Each structure stands twice: as C-alpha cells, then as structure tokens.
Amino acid sequence: MAELCTQYGFVLNPATRVDTLSVGEQQRVEIIKVLYRGAELLILDEPTAVLVPQEVEELFSNLRRLREQGKTIIFISHKLDEVLQISDRITVLRRGRVMGTVDAAGTSKARLAEMMVGRPVLLDLDHPPVTPGSVRLDAAHLWVEAGRRQAVRDVSLAVRSGEIYGIAGVEGNGQTELVEALVGLRPISRGRLGIEGRDVTHARARAIRLMGVAHIPEDRHRRGLALALSVWENTILGHHYRDAFVNGPLLDRPAIDAFVRERIRDYDVRVTDVDAPALALSGGNQQKVIVAREFSFEPRVLVAAQPTRGLDIGATEFVQRQLLEARAGGIAVLLVSATLEEVLSLSDRIGVMYGGELVAEFDRGEADAAMLGLYMTGAKRTEARPT
C-alpha cells in the first residue's frame, strides 16, 4: 500500500481507519484498490460530485500522474469546467447517442453545452440587484435529530423576501434534516421556527404548506412525485382540495386539465399526454412538473433542495432561471445545493454547513469556491452573522 501511494503520488496513511477519512481520501483508497489489482483502465463516474475544490485539485493531480504513467482514464461528468480542465478528448452523449468527439484544447464550455442539449445555452445568468424585504423564514437555534444522533445542531438563519439564501456543504452534514424540519417533514427537538412572524415550530407539513411555503425536494422520486400517478395528478398534488379544482365532492377535470396544460406550456414540460404516468417522463421533465406545481400557488417562501440534481445543462438553466424569477417576484428562497458554482451564482447570502452546524455566512461576493471549501471540510469556521 505504501509503495503504491509513493509510486502514484497519493498521500495516504495505510494505518488509518477508512471511516475516519474525508470523502476525497476515501476516493483515493478506491483508486489505489483498483491499481493494486493491476488495472490499466480507470472509469470514474461523477468522481467530484461530493468533493470540495481542494479535494478536486488533489484528485486531478493524481489523475494526471496516472496518465503520465500510461494509464487510460474515462472521466464521466456533467461539470463542463472540470471536463475541460482534466480531459485530452471529450465525447458528448445526448439521449444515449454520441453527438461528437472533440479535442479539449480546441473547444469551449458553450460549444459543449450546445452539443449536450441541441441548442445554445446561457451559462452565466443575470443576477440583477434586488432590495430584500422583511424576514419570511426565521430559524432560531434549531436542533434536529436523525435516529439517535443530532443531525442539526443549533442552526440559526433568516431568509428575507426577494433574496436567495444559499446553503453550501458536503452532503451528509445536516442539510437534508434541516430542510425536512423547515417544511414540517421532521420534528424539531429544540429551537424555534417562524414563518412571517408566526411560530410553526411544531406545525405539520400541510399547515406549513398552507402558509405559503413551497418545497422542491432533493429526492424527486421519493418526496416530489407519485410516479405511478398521471402528470395531471402530480401537477396538482397537495393542492387538489382547492376550490378551483373541485366540483362538489368530485374533482373538476375540465378545470384541472386547463390548469395543467397551461403549466405544461409555461414550464415547457415535454409530455404528449397528461394522463401518462410521471414515471414515463425524463428526469428533467419530472423536475419541471415539480417546479411548475410549487410555483403555481403564489408561494411566500420557497425551500429548494438540490433543485438541479441529475439534470442536463439545459434543464439546469431552466430551473435556475425560475429561482431567479422567484427572487425577483419577492419570494424568500432558501437554496440548498451540493454544487458550489450554483450556490455562488444564484445566492445573495451563503451559509456553510459542517457537522450539522452553520459554521460561516457570507454576503454575495465575499467568498469564492476555494474559501467555501475550507469551511465545508471544517478547516475553518466563523460565527454566522445576524440578519
């Protein structure tokens, strides 16, 4: 093990327990394992998905050494900057078909994006100045349990109307439990949660929803959709009781169909039949159904968890536009994303979670990806500032 680490330039202590290693170090262990078995070809599928910038740089240094020693590496990723940084040649797939292969040195991020979706993509979205209003979501000293452990520890934050508050962090540091607590899906063991000044600490999910809190969940299959139900049913899911959708004791299908078709048109959901099950849609169109539903009932607060996860760059652009439009419309947006570029691009303020705590908070432009990465790994911490 030590000889392999020296040979390939990997920094690892063979005597260290794997469960005490960082995610980036654990990934190095996996690479060493296949090298030990004599592998000449390494296939890495989204290897940087949960790495902070410093760990990405270490990974790329290791990969370059392996290339220099004659190893062949297939690097699969949707992060175009990283693909351009590490690759010699790039092949683009769209819907299972090869769209072309290009030399990395002779192409651009915009060209790759166009090959991926079949049209030009606006990679840098405008972030016009907006004056935030009053606080709409206020969490004070929240503690949230997951099983027998405290997943969220003394977290305080406030999100105002007309702003996007982004939360950055390596997945598994309490973000999922925090989001579930904010929307009523997980009990709060200590602290206070307020929506526009009203105490909803122990309110159920439906009560919080009725107060105008919309939720784009991180797992669209488990939390966002009923996959066996039709597109029209999913588009009104949780809102089917509204007067606009009922006729006496029955659902008003003509009114629902008119509403759903309007949403499909406005949000560019690619579906031939609203009676088709949600399972039949692509991941991007499934996410558009969720976004259309959550934006359609005048929310006051939007909690968006990993809203672009698993989406191609075209669908990602669409969802990010909707978040910025929500901000411009005065909605208080809490954005939780594992993609630092997304957090930095969209957020007015950024909080960093590590070990279940909010360890730092920055205004827009105060921190770059490298600085956030230090806080995400626990290398640095400060106190979150009051709003």
WOUR-V780002 format. One record per pair of residues at least 6 apart in sequence whose C-alpha atoms are under 6 Angstrom apart, sorted by the first residue. I is the first residue (numbers start at 1). J is the second residue. Records with the same first field share a line. If there is no record, write none. Layout:
I: J  J
This chain:
24: 55
40: 71
41: 72  73
42: 73
43: 73  74
44: 75
45: 76
46: 76  77
50: 170
52: 373
53: 370  373
84: 104
88: 104
89: 102  103  104
90: 101  102
91: 100  101
92: 98  99  100
93: 99
94: 116
114: 120
117: 314
132: 160  161  162  163
133: 160  161
134: 160  161
135: 159  160
136: 160  195  196
137: 158  159  194  195
138: 158  193  194
139: 156  157  192  193
140: 156  191  192
141: 154  155  156  191
142: 154  155  190  191
143: 152  153  154  189  190
144: 150  151  152  188  189
145: 151
151: 174  356
152: 174  356
153: 356  357
155: 357  358
159: 332
160: 332
161: 330  331  332
162: 327  328  330  331  332
163: 327  332
164: 333  334  347  348
165: 334  335  347  349  350
166: 334  335  336  343  347  350
167: 336  350  351  352
168: 352
169: 352  353  376
173: 354  355  356
174: 356
180: 186
181: 187
183: 205
184: 204  205
185: 205
192: 201
193: 199  200  201
194: 200
212: 299  300
213: 299  301  302
214: 294  299  302
215: 302  303  304
216: 304  305
217: 224  305
218: 305  306
227: 278  279
228: 277
229: 277
230: 275  276  277  278
231: 274  275  277  278
232: 260  274
235: 293
245: 251  252  256
246: 252
269: 285
284: 311  315
300: 331
301: 331  332  333
302: 333
303: 333  334
304: 335
305: 336
306: 336  337
308: 316
348: 364
349: 362  363  364
350: 361  362
351: 360  361
352: 358  359  360
353: 359
354: 376
359: 381  382  383
360: 381  382  383  384
361: 384
374: 380
375: 381
